[in-house]
């Protein structure tokens, strides 16, 4: 029986649609678990689906490249999905204009804090220069973070892992942090998680409310742009600061 299953798996693994099918099924299963647990933050669908997919690939000894041949179709849709976030943001335009000043200040402070804190912690733990550069853009959405890391001499693959971990931690822990700080405004909550936890945090914000999701999407986009432009300029200063 196990031999038959192995033969079927070997046959199916040659199809690029296998990766796509596994991704969709894993995410649907994760959403079902999330719903059954009452939407608990620890039952984050992204975290669960990543764990399920990793387990399947390990148990079947399937190379990541083979899986990604099919999963890249989902990856391609990230672009259109990001652009579509402008629709809920437009609905929040009056409040956005009223909060423009505080949001700009929060963006600059949050973006710098994310890069500096990650670099500082890595430096104190004795990480290599490549690892430190890979850490700096960990709060930016994956494609931008990988591009920035590669341009500055970091490791794009390491950056991708750090970005995903950062997003999941933000999506899981933000609720408790907001409660502890007594932050109730959904616009403020959304903007903060968008800066700190990019797309995964934004997806979590949309589960809370459309307003939180819209402000998270805005923060995610602006933080990606700001980091891509500013990090190459401030990185030499950061390296000099922590060299002493």
N, C-alpha and C positions, 0 to 999 in steps of 0.2 A: 504493500500500500504506500509505504514511504517512498519506494522507488518510483511508483507511478506519479506521485506528487512532484518529485524532483524533476522528472521528465517534462511534466506539464509546465512547471515553473521555468525550466530552461527554454522551452518553446515560447512561452509568453514574454520572457525577458528580452527576446529579440525585437519585440514591438515597442516603438517609442511611446505608444499610447499607454503602456503599463505604468510609467511614471506619473502620467496625468491622472489615470484612474486611481492609483494608490493615494495620490495627494488629495483628491476630492473625497474619497471614501474616509481617509484618516481625519480630514477636517470635519466631515459630517458626523463622524463618531465622536469627535472632540466636542462639537457643539451639542450633541445629545447628552454627553456626560455633564457639560457645563449647565445645561438646562435642568437635568435631573438633580443637580446639587444646588439648585436655587440661584444660579448665577454667581456663585462664590468666586471671589477674585483668584483664589488659589487654583481653581479649576479653569485656568485660562485656556481657551481653545487652541491658541498657537503653541503653547507649551505642551499640551497633551498631544497634538498632532505631530509635533516635531519628535517627541518621545516615541510615538507609535511608528513613525516612518523609520527612525533610526533603528528601532528594534527589528523591524521587518528586513531592512537592508543588512543588518548584522546576521540575523538568523539564516537568511538566504544567501549570504556571501555575495551580494550584488554590489558592484562598484558604483560609486556615486555618479560617475560620468554616464553610466548606462541609465540610471534613474533620471538624471537631469535631461536626457534626450527627450523625454516626454514632459517632464515638469517645467521645461522652459516655456511652454505655452502659457502656463499660469504666470511665470516670471514676466513674460511679454505684456501681460495685461496690467502690470503694476503702473505702467506709464499712463494709459487711458484712465485707470482708476484714480490716480493722483490728480489728473486734470479735472475729473468729474467732481472732486472735492470743492471746486469753486462754486458749485450750485448751492449747497447749504451755506457756504460762506457769504454769498451774495444776499441771502435772506437775513443775515446778521449785520448788514452794512451800516444801518443807523448807529447801532451800539459800537461797531468797530471804529467809526469816525470819532465818536465821543471819547473812546479810550485810546486813541492813537498815541498820545504822549506816553502814558504809563506802559503801554504795550511795547513801544520802541525801547524804553529804558529796561524793561524786563527781558527783552530779546537780547540786548547787548550783554546785560549782566549774566543771564542764564547761559548764553553761548560761551562766554569767556570762562565762567565757573566750571562748565562741563569739561572743557579742554584742559584747563589748568589743574583742576582737582585730579583728573585721571592721570595726567603726566606726573604730578607731584607724588601721588601714591605709588605709581610705578617706579619713580626714581628712588623713593625711600626704601623700596623693596629690592633695589638693585637690578632692575630690568635693563636689558640692552637697549641701545639707541633705536634699533628697528622696532622693538616692542613698544617703546615709549611713543614713537611716532604713530604706531598702529593704534595705540590707546587714545590718542588725542581726539580723533573725530568719532568716538564711539556713540555719541548722542545724535548723530546725523543719519538720515535714511541711507540704507545700504549702498546703492549705486554711487552716491556722492561720496560717502565715507571711504569706499574702496578706491575711488579715483583719486581722492585727496591723499590717502595713505601711499598709494603707488607713486604719485608725483613727488612726494616728499622723502621717499626712500623707506617707507614702511612695508609691512607685509599685508597685502590686500585680503588674503584668506583669513589671517588672524583678526583683522579689522571686522570682517563679516561676522565672525563668531562673536566678537565682543559687542557688536551692534545688536545682534539678536538677543544676547544675554541681557544687555541694558534695557532693551524694549520689554522683554518679559518681566524683568524685575520691576520696572516702572508700572506696567499694567497690573501686576499683582499687588504691589505695595503702596501705590499712590493713594488709594482709598483710605487706608489707615493713617497715612501721613496727613492727609487733608483733615481727617477727623481730629487728630491730635492737635493740629494747628488751628482748628475751628474755621476752616475755609469752606464756605457754603456756595459761593458764587460759581456757577457752572462755567462762565466765561473764563474766570481766573483759573479754575481747575483745568479746563481744557488747554488753555495757553501754556500752562506750566508743564503738563505732561507731554504736550507736543514738542516743546523744546528739549525736554530731558529724554523722552522715550520714542520719538519719531513715529513711524507708521504703526507699530504694534500698540503704542500708547494711544495713538489717534483712533485706532479701531476700538479700543476699550472705551475711549471717551464717547464715541458714537453709541455705545451700548447704554451709556448713562443718559445722554440727551443730545438732541441735534445741535443745541447751542454749544455744549462742551466739545462735540466733535468738530464743529466748524472752526472754533478758535484753536483747537489742537491742530487741525489741518493747516491753518495759517501759520502757526508757530513752526510746524515741521518744515514747511516750504521756506520760510524766511531764515530759519536756523541753518538749513542746508546751504542756502545762498551765502549767508554771512560767513559761515565756516569755510566754505570753498574759497571765498575771496580773502578773508582775513588771516586764516591759519598759516599760509605760506609766508606772510609778512611778520607775524608775531612769534613763529616757532623759533627763529634764531635768538630772539630776546628771552624766550622761555628756557632754551638750552643754556644760555649764558647765566640766567638767574639760578638754575639748579646745578650749575657746574661749580659754584663756589660753596 
